[in-house]
């Protein structure tokens, strides 16, 4: 059995939050959904399905009964789940895919318990629209083009983000990261819920710690916070990143969903932002 890929929804999310990504991976033959884990508010877990050792790329969908629980509690639940997956199912490696707060949970988990030998090893991590540095800066007037010429380092840092930075050395050094960010209109730097600056902050957090951090930016209709996890373009990129052994993730890639026929690479002087 290769690495188990675990999907985690965000604040107020549910199965629909990750169903599209899971179904897309399964439909295109990349992986197979094997297990649904429902975590109750007291931390008890209901397992629906089994992990078959013969399945190359098994997927696990995690659902929180209390989908508005504090981040720290969700991190604790995920910690216990990973211990269980290794002890009871023999899972030695895992990939994580998180949407919104689910991204934060997975990053916090990897940093807080990065040295816990009871857990399977983190192989690859996909973060989608994560508010890593809070929700400040939402009304910034910087254009996407302006933002992309800046470094990952945020201008301001939340108390929690500062704590993560202090402990980032605990993040598993062999893991690769794909960070997906969105901007609805391709002009203002937000996805309606999360500022691009905050979503990009994970790059600053993990740069030089993770094996590699790659960035995928989506502008246009698919860049909306609740469309990023439903976009076929995003699904394709995630599938290749996780399971295509020949795929080499670029440092930055831009998808313009106003023009779904084209996928741009970063070359600011060549991009026609009006189209």
HUMONOR-V639024 format. One line per field, one symbol per residue. ss: DSSP state (A for helix, B for strand, O for the rest). phi: phi as a letter, one per 20 degrees, with the letter a starting at -180 (. if undefined). psi: psi as a letter, one per 20 degrees, with the letter a starting at -180 (. if undefined). Layout:
# HUMONOR-V639024
ss->???
phi->???
psi->???
This chain:
# HUMONOR-V639024
ss->OOOBBBBBOOOOOOAAAAAAAAAAAAAOOOOBBBBBBBBOOOOOBBBBBOOOOOOOOBBBBBBBOOOOOOAAAAAAAAAAAAAAAAAAAOOOBBBBBBBOAAAAAAAAAAAAOOOOOOOOBBBBBBBBOOOOOOOOOOOOOOBAAAAAOOOOOOOOOOAAAAAAAAAAAAOOOOOBBBBBBBBOOOOBOBOOOOBAAAAAAAAAAAOOOOOBBBBBBBBOAAAOOOOOOOOAAAAAAAAAAAAOOOOOOOOBBBBBOOOOOOBBBOOOOOOOOOO
phi->.fgedddcfegmebgffcgffffffffemebcfdbddddefenfcdddobeefeefcfdcddcegeedfggfffffffgffffffffedmfdcbdcccdlfgffgffggfffdfdeffefffeccddcleefdmdfmfegeffgffffeefffffccfgffgffffdffefgfeedcdddccbfdmdfebdndcfggffffffffdfndffaddccdcdngfefgedgecffffgfffgfgfcefefdfegbcddeffcfeccedfbgfdfefee
psi->papppppprapjrahhhigggghggghjjhrpphppooorhjiqpppoaropiipgmqqpppppgnjjqqghghggghghghgghgghikphqqqpoqpchhggghggghghkhjoiiqqppgqpppolpmhkajqjhjqjprggggiirripqhqprghhhggghjhiipohiqqpoppqqogijfqmrkhhpqggghihhgggipigqhqoqpoppqahiiqgjhhjiphggggggggggiohipopqgpqppoihniipoqromhiipnii.
